[in-house]
Amino acid sequence: MPKAKHYTVVVIGTGFGGTMTALPIARAFKRRAADRAGKGLKAETETVLMLERGTWWTTPVGTVQDKEVATYDFLKKTHNQPVQFWSTPNHFSGFVDLLTRCFRHKCNEDGLYDLSLVGRRGILGIFGRQNDGVSVLRACGVGGGSLVYSNITLRPKDFIFDDNKKWPLTWTKQERDDFYNLARNSISKGVLWALDQPGQSLLQPPPPPPGAPTPGAVNTGLSSIVTRTGGLDPQWAPGPLLNGLKQIQIPPDPPPPIPPPPPRRDMHNDLWIDRARLFHTAMAKLTPEFGAVDLAINDFDTAKAGSNQYDQNTKAAKNYCERQGRCNVGCLPGARHTLNKQLMAASLGAPETNNGYNQAKAAVFQNNELEISPLIEVDVIVARPEGGYEIRYFQRDEKKPSRTTRGCVTADKVVVSAGCLGTSELMLRSQAKGGLPNLSDKTGYGFSTNGDYIAFIEDTKYRMRMTRGPVTTSFGHFNTGIPESGMDTAKFHNVEDQGIPPAMATIVGSGEKLIRKLSKSHSHWWVVIWVLVKWLWKRALHSITAVFRNYKERQDIYESDDEILAQMLCVVAQGRDRADGQFRLGTNRRDTPLRLSRDNGKNDFWQDPIYTEIANTLKRLAPVVSDTSEFQNPFVNPFTKELKAEAIAVTHPLGGCPMGKTVADGVCDEFGRVFDKSKSGDKPFYKGLYIADGSMIPTALGINPSLTISAVSLRIAGQIIKEL
């Protein structure tokens, strides 16, 4: 067997944790090499290898920045990288494409969406199935979770970090502010750009230099993305911007005269995306803490006249949001700040686009300081007696991903950034197989759903376009410690609007109504099956007869996506759950790789008190937006209970390898250094082994976690560079 190739650092995963650690370390290697060369010393090869289980993904549609779609050929032909296109159809065939090509399953291991159903498989896939109460949707591709997230860069409330027992952080308030600002710029402008700003340092980050983007300005449109078209001024309400809230202008209600006047119109808000305008108006009746979310998306820059939407220094054209509502299924205009773009520019460069401005660019790291290897799934990490680590993996075949070959590499240092589930499973497996036998007994503990919740309501009072705009535009905060929003910060939660990709419109429009109907027929499972069969028969019959009736009266099967969802609102929420889940490895072939239970062993995950708080908030919101309907979670209701399939659908899982002060209460410390319970003293760690991703977050954040994961990971990168 050939000797395993050796690297200085191996980073497992290419998401927020992996990218925010790998790029600064590679940058440090490049600078060290330059310093040695300047002193006439012999060059040393120092390389960061990033391992990713998925492929590259890109748009098949010409953009402002890449009219000739050169990126695909650049990856595929120039660099021989496995790459796939986003799904493009904005109708039912797009849903079929997502389901058959983009979802990861046993015969499609290079799919983008990995729906991890945690529990026990049934016989023939049906009978005797057991669900552990959580289903997690995560990404599989270069760029990790950034490929499918909603681009939201919200910062948690400061009281989240007040629990010193669970958050063993030694950073000061100023250091925390600095790292969050650095994380914002690293996501929206690029890690390397942010670190190259004058005076910037990962070890002791100073305030942003003059001219650097402010914390609220994470895209070129300064969050004006709530408008119907790029380049429009949202005309924020005066005042709240000083508190970081970008709110709609809502005029005060006048005393009701007799007879009542017709509905008032506020001309300031006419050009807002309908969903954002209506959501802000509704939130204003429930909490003073609401506003537009900060989005890591380029918008048309109102500061630049006409078509001059390019970087003045590089002359590089800039893509901008076209309000297509496709954030989670692939941005065709290429406006989202996904991490795959940063990683491609750093390791491979950029293609020639022939649009008059952009030119081919060489990679930032041309001397192998950074390598990215897709289609590699890590099996186990083994601590070597002589020091360093062996990383054993499965290399998937690009043409047939179900076919694998074994391989391994060695490294001085390893950063595990495979995400909450990926890192927890890898560490548990490495412990069970003897590769890392001295991991903390807390490995697998502290899993949090982050209070993830999704709900729909029908028959809204006003029509809106669910398929228009970025997938999320606005938020409302509850229980923030003030009387107007609620005083109990342990019950803090966040509610956001949620758009629907056009390809999903038919499924959501029909499916949500079906589930609501089935929920009313849940007395026996056979009644549920009968209602379902009856509904499917009626739909099939209607699809046939509609062709012959359409000339008399327009049939509903010919409605557009916007019409189907015109009077429906979808919201998502996050909140402070108790973070008391525990992972364990499956023990037989019917088990999924990971099993999950709550520490208390009593209640299911959907019975966490935070979901009662979220449901109560939605009960208050329901009459504001609809006269006849209530919010329903399609995954937790009488129908799913009858089928024994109740499960919280989670997109922001946290924990499993929580940080702690000692090995007794955590898997790693605040700098990601993994504890070794066989050691004591001031360095009780596995030397050179780190965790940097959502698995180390010790509590729920109650909001979208990407910004926090980035801030913590940048701090870990600084620690690794310091040790180097």
N, C-alpha and C positions, 0 to 999 in steps of 0.2 A: 504494500500500500504506500503511495507516495506521501512524503512528509507534508503535513498541513501547512498552508501558507500562514505567515505570521503578520499581524497588524498591531499598530500601537494601541488603537482604540477600536472596538467594535460597538456600534450602536444598533440595537435590535428594535426596529420600528422607525417609521418616517413621518409620524404625526407631529403634533405640537411639541410633545416632550422630546422626541428624537431630533427634530429639526433645530429646536432652540438650544440643544446641547451640541449637536454635531457641527453645525456651521461655525460657532465661535471657536471650538477646539481646532477645526481645520484652519481657521484664520490664524490662530496662535502658532500652529505648525509652520504655516507659510512665513510668518514674521520671524520665527526662530531660524528658519532656513536662510532668510535674507540676512539676518544678523551674522550668522556663521560665515556666509559667503563674503560679507563686507569685512570680516576680520581675517579672511584668507584661510578659514578652517575647512576641514573636509565636510562635505554635505552628508547629513544623515537622513535616511528615509523614514519619515513619520507620516502615517496614513490613518485616516478615519474610514472605516468600512461600515456602511449602513445596509442592513439586511431588511428586506421588505417581502412579505408573503404574496403581494399582489403585483399588478402591472402598472405601467403608466396609463393615464387617461387624458384625452384632449378633445377639443371640439372638431367636428368634421365640416364646420361652416366657416366661411371666410369672415374675418373680423377686421375692424379698423387697423389693428396692429399686425394682422397676418392674413391679408386678403387671399393669398395663394394657398392657404392651409399648408404651409411649409413645415409646421412643427411636427406633424405626423411622419413625414418622410425623413425629417431630421433625426427623429428618434428611431424609426424603423430601419431605414436604409443606411444612414450615415453612421449610426452608433449601434445598430443591431440590438435595439432594446425592444422588449415586448410592450406593445402599446395597443390600446383600444379606443374607440370613439364613444363619446356620450351617446345615449339614446336620443334621437332627434324628433320623431313624430309627436305632434301635439294633439293626438287623438287616440282612439282605443288601441290601434296597432302599436303605439308607443308604450302602452301598458304591457302589451304582450312582449315587446322587445325587452322591457325592463325585467319582466318575470322570467323569460327564457334565457336571456343572454347576460343580464347585469346582476342577477341574484346568484350568490355563491351557494353551491350545493355539491353533493358528492361527485357529480360528473362535470361540474363547472367551477373548479376550485379557483379560477382566476376572475370570478365575478366580483363586482364592486361592492354589493350590499351583502353583508353577512348577518342573517337573522338567526341569532343564537337562542334556541328554545331550550331552556335549562330544565332538566328533569329526567324522566325515564321514557324511553321509546316503547310504544305499544307493539303487541304482536301484529304482524302484517302492517305495522305503522299506525294501527287504529286502536285495537282492543287492549285495555290495561295500561293505557298511557297515563303518566303522572307528570303534572306540571308543578315545578317548584315555586310558581307564583311570579316569575319574572321572565320576560322575553326582551332580549337586548338587540337592537339594530346598530351595527357598527360597520366601518368601512374596511375595504381590503384593496389597497392600491398605494402607489407612491404619492405621499402627501397625507396619508392616513385620514383621520377624521375631518380634515379641512376640505376633503373632496365632497362631503355630503352634509356639512353643517350649514347652519343658517347665517353664517358670517357675523354673528352677534358678538361684540366685544364689550360686555358689561363687567363692571367691577363689583365684587361683593360689598355688602355693608361692612363697616369696620367692626361691628359687634360680632360678626362671624368669628373673628380671630381672638375674641376676648377670653375664650376658654383656654388658659395656659396649659391645662392638663392634657388636652387633646391637640392643641396647636403649640408644639415646642419650638416656637420661632423666636430667634433672638434679634431679628431685625427691628430697627427703630421705625417710628411712624414715617420719618423722612425717607429712610431706605425703602420702605414699602411703597411709598409714592413713586420713588425713582424707578423701581423695578416694574411697577405697573405702567408707567409712562414708556419705559424702554420696551416693554412687551407690546404695547399698542403700536409703537413705531415699527417694531420687528415684524408684526403681522401685516401691517398695512403698507409699509415702505420697504421692508426687507431687513433681516437680521444683520447682514453685512453692512447695509447702508446705515442702520442705526448705530452700530458699533464704530463706524468710521467718522461719526460726527465729532467735532473738536472737543477734546477733554473727556470723551466718553470712556468709561471703564466698567467692566463687569464686577470688579472686586469692590469698588466703592463708587457706584454710579452717581455723577453730579447731576444737578438740574439740567434739563434739555438746553442746548445752546440756542442763541437767538436765531429765529427763523425756522426752528424745528417745529413739526406739527404739534399742536396742543393736544392734551388728552382727549378732547371731544372731537377732534378733526381727524378721523381715521379713514376718510376717503376724500377724493379730490372734489366731491360735491359738498363737503362739509355737512353731511347728513341731510341734504335737501332731497334725498332719495324718496321721501314720502310723497313727492309730487307726481302727477300723472305722466310727465315727460321730463327728460333731463334738461337742466338749465333753467327751470322755473324756481322762483323764490317762494319758499313755504310761508314767509312772513310769520315767524314765530311770535308767540305771545310775548309782550315786553316784560322783562323782569326775570322770569324763571331761568333764563340762560345763565344767569349769575350763579344759580345753584346747580348747574349741570343738567337742568331739565329743559328739553326742547319740546315745547307744547304748542298745541293748536290755539288760535285766538278764539275764545268762546265768550261771546258777549253776555252780560248778566241778564237774567230773566226779568222782564218787566212785570209789574202787577197785572194779573189777568183781567182785562176789561170785559164787559158784556155787550154784545156777544164776543166770543173768542176770536182773535184775529187769525188770518191764515198763517201757516208756518213761516218763521223768519228765515232768511238766508243771510249768511255772513259772507260777503264777497271776498274776504281774506282767504277763505278756505275752499273756494270753488275749484281750485286747480289741484287739490289734494287727491291722492289715491282714495277711492271711496272707502276701502276697508280701514285705512289709517284714520280718515276723518271721522268715521262713525265710531271706531274704537276709542279714539281720544275723547270724543263727546260723551261716550258711555262711561269711561273711566273717571271722568271729571265729576261724576255723580257719586262715586264710591270712595275715591282716595285722592289726596292732593299730589301724591307722588306717582305721576305718570308722565310719559313723554315718548319721543321717538328713540328707538334703539340706535346705538352707534354700530354701524355696519362696515365691515372690511370689504367694501365694494367701490370700485371707481364709478363716479357719476360724471356727467357732463359738467365741466368746470365753468361756473358762471363768471369767474374772474377773467376768463380768456374769451376774447371776442370771436365770433364766427366759427370757423373750422380749425382754429389754431389749438386743437386739443392734443398737444404733444409736449414732451419735455424740452424746455428751452435749451438745456445744455447738451443733451444727447440727440435731440431731434427724433426721439423714439415716439411713434404714435401711441396714443393711449386709448384702450378700449373703455367703454362706459356702459352703464346699465341701461338696457332697453325695456325694462319692466315686463319681461316675459314670464315671470313667475316660476322659473325653473331652477332655482338655487339648489335644491336638494337632489335634482336628477341630472345636473350638468348644465352649466351656464354656456349657452351657445355664443353669445357675444364676447365671452372671455373676460368679463368685468370683475369677477370675484378674485380676491387675493388668496388663492389656494397655495399651499406650500409646495406643490409639485413645480410651480413656476420658479420659485427660489432655488429648489434643488437642481433643476435642469440647468439654470444659468450658472450655478456654482460648479457643477460637476461636468457638464457637457457643453455649455455655451448656449447660443441662440442661433437660429437659422437665418439665412438671407431671405427677406420677405419681399423685396422688389417693389416696394410701394413708394419709393421716392425719399423716404426718411430712414427707415430701419436698415441696418446693415448687419451682416453676419458678425457675431461676437464670439470671441474665444471664451472658454470656461474661466471662471475666476481662479480656480485651482487647477493649474496646468501641469503640476509636478506630482500628481497622484496624492495630494493631501486629502482628497475626498473621493471615495468610490461608492457607487450605489449598485447593489445587486438585487434585482427584483425576483419574484417567484421562488423565494427561499423561506421555508417555514422551519423555524428553530425548534428542535426537539428537546434539548437539554443543555445546561451549562455545567461544566465540570471544573472545579478548582484543581489546578495542577500542583503537585507537591513542590515542584521547583519554582512556583510562582506563576502568576497569570492564569489564564483560563482557556479551556477548549470549548468551542461552541459547535455542537453537533446539530446538523440540520438535514432537511429533505429539500433537494433541488427539483422543482417541478419542470416538466417539459413544456415549452411554450405552445407547441401544437396540440399536445394532449396533456393538460395539467394534472390529470389523475395519475399519470405515470411519473414516478419519482426515483431519484437516485440519492444515495446517502453521501454526505460530505461533511467536512469539518474545517474550521480555521482556528487559530489560536490568537490570543491577544494579551497585552499587558493589562489593559483596562477594558471593562465591559459596562455599557450603559443600557439597562433594560427599559425600553420605552414602547412596549407592545400594547399599551392601553390597559384599562382596568381588567378586562377578562383575560387578555393575552398574557399580561405580566403575571397575574395571579396564577394562571394555569401553569405557566413556564416555571415559576418559582416553586410551586407545589410539586411539580413533576421532577424538577432537579433535586429537590429535597428527598422525594420518595425513591429516586433511582440512585441516591448516594453521591450525586454530583456536588450538591451543596448541603451536606448533612447537618450543619450547625446553624441553619436558619432559625430565626425566632419562632417560638411557639405561637406567635400571633400571625403567622403567615396564613393568609386566607380570610382573616377577620376584618371587620369594619366596612363591609360592603354597604354602599348607599345607593338607593335609586335616585337620589337627589330630588326626590319628590316629583319626578316626571309624571305628567298627566296630560291626557288629550281628551277633548270633548267637543261635541257638535250640538248646534241648536238650529232648528228649522223655523220657517215662517217668520223671518225677521221683519221688523217694521219697515225697513228701508232696503232697497235693492243695493247690491254691491257686486264688484267683480272680484271673485275669489282667486281667479287665475291671473290677475294683473298686479305687477309690481314685484319687489323682492318678497321672498316667502314670509318674512316677518318684518313689520314696520314699527311696532310700538309695544310698550310695556306698561304695567301698573303694579306697584309694590304695596303689599299689605303687611300689617303688624311690624312696622318699622320703628316702633318705640315712641310714636306721637299719638295723641288722642284721635286725630282725624283718620289715621290709617290702622290703628290698633296698637296696643301697648306691649303685648307679650311677644318679644322678639324671638322666643323659642318657636313661635308659630309663623315666623316670617315666610312669605311665599310671593312668587312673582307670576303674573299672568300676562301672556303675549298673544297677539293675533297670529294666525297661521294661514297662509295661502295654500292653495292646492295646485300642483302642476297640471296643465291642461290634459296631459295624457291620463291623469287619474280622475278627471272630472266625472266621467260616466260611472266608474266604479264607486266613487265616493257618493255621488248623488243617489244612485240606486241602492248601493250597499247599506248606507246609513239608515235609509228608510226601511229596508228589509230587516236590519238588526232591531230597529225600534219595534217593528211589528212582531218579530220573533220573541222579543222580550215580554210581550204581553201574552205569549202562549207557552209559558215555561212550566206548566204544572207537571208534565211528563215529557220525557225525551222523545217519545213517539209522536206527540203532538207537534213538537218542534220540527221533526222530520216531515210530517204531513204538511205543515204550513210552508216549509221550504220547497217541497216538491210542487205544491200547488202554485207557489209564486213563480217558480221556474217555468212551469207549463204555461201560465198566463203570459209571461214575458215572451216566450218563444212563439206562442200563437199570435200575440200582438205584433211582433216583428214581421210576421208574414202578412197579416191582414192590413197593416199600416200602409203597405205599398199600394193596395187597391183603394184605400180610403183617403189617401193624401190629397187627391185632386179636389175632394169635397171640403175637407178641413185638415189643416196642417197637423200632422201627427207629432207626438212628443219625441219620438226617436230621432227626429230631424232637428231637434234643438241644438244650439251651439253649446260649447262648454260653459260660457258665461251665463246662458239661460238656465242650464241645469242647476247651477250653484248660486243663482241670483239672490235667493232669499235663504241662505244658509251661512252661518258663521262658525268657524273652527277656531278654537283657542288651545294653547298649550300652557302648561304651568310647571314650575319647579318650586320646591320648598324644602324646609329643614326637617327631613325625616330623621329617625334615630340612628341611622348608620349602624345597625346591629345585625347585618347579614354575615353569614360565614360560608366561604367556598370550601369545597372538598373535592377531591378527584373522584370521578366515577369508578366503580369497582367491578363492573361487568359489562358485557357487550350491549346490554339494553340501556345502560346509563349513558347520558351525554358526557363529554369529557369533563365538564365541571358540573357538580351538583351544588345546591344552594339551600340554606335554611336560615332562619332567624335565631339569634343567640338565645332568646327567651323560650324558643320552642313552642310557643303558644299560638300566636296570631300569624296570619298570613301577611305578606308584604302590603297588600292593598288595605289592610286594616290599621296601618300606621296612623297615628292621630293627625299627621299633616294632611292626609287625604280628606279627612273630615273638614279641616279648615278650608281646603281648596274647594270642596263641594259646597260649603256654606257661602263662600265668596261667589261662586257661580250661580247659586240660588238667588243671591242679591242682584247679580248681573242680568239674569234671565229676563225679568220683567222690564228691564231698561231697553233691551234689544228686541224682545218679542212679546206679543200679547197672549200667545196661546201655547208656547212650547217651553221645554226645559232642556238644560244641557244633559247630554248622555255620553258616557265613555264607552266606545264600542268594544272595549276589551274587558270591562268589569261591569256586568249588568246581569239581570236574571237569566238571560239567554246563555251567556258563557258559564254562569254558575251551574245551570242544568247540565251542560256538557262537561262539567268539571274541567273547564279550560280557562278559568279566571286567571289573568296574569297582568301585571303592570307592564306596559310597553315602555321600555327605557331606552333613551338615546344619549343620556349623559351619566353613565354609571361611574361611580367613584369608589375608592377604597379597595381593600383586599390585601394590600401591602402598606398599611398606614405608617406614617412617620411617628416617631416617639422619642422620648428622652433617653430611654434605655431599651435593652433587648427585651425587658419584661413587658413593655407596653407598646412596642412598635417593631416593624421589620427593618426600617432604616431611620436615619436621623434627618434633621431638617435639610441637610445638604445631600440627601439621597444615598449616603454611605450605608451599605447593607451591614447589619449587625451580625457578628459571629459569636454565638453564645458560649463557645469554648474559650473565648478571650476575655480579658479584663483590662483594667488600666484606662489610660486616656485615649486609646485607639482600639476599641473592641469591635473592629470591623473586618469583613472580608476585604483585604487590601485590593483596591482597584475595581471594586464592584459597586455599581450605583443603580438606583431606580430613579427615573425622571418621567413621570406621566401621571394620569389621573388616579392610578392605583395607590399612590402615596398620600393622597388627600385624605385627612383623617375624619372629616365630617362632611355633611351635606353643605353645599354653598348656597342653595336656594335660587341660583340663577345659572345661566349658561356658563360652563367652566373653562372655556378655551383660553380666555385671557389670564385666569389664575394659573392654569397649568403652564402657560408660557412664562409667566413671571417667575414662578418657582423653579422652572427648568433653566432659565437664564441664570438664576442665582446658583444653581448646581453647576452649570457650565463654568462659572467663575471659580467655584471651589476646585473643580478638576484642573483648570488651567493653573491655579495657584499651586496645587500639588505637583503638577508637571514641572 
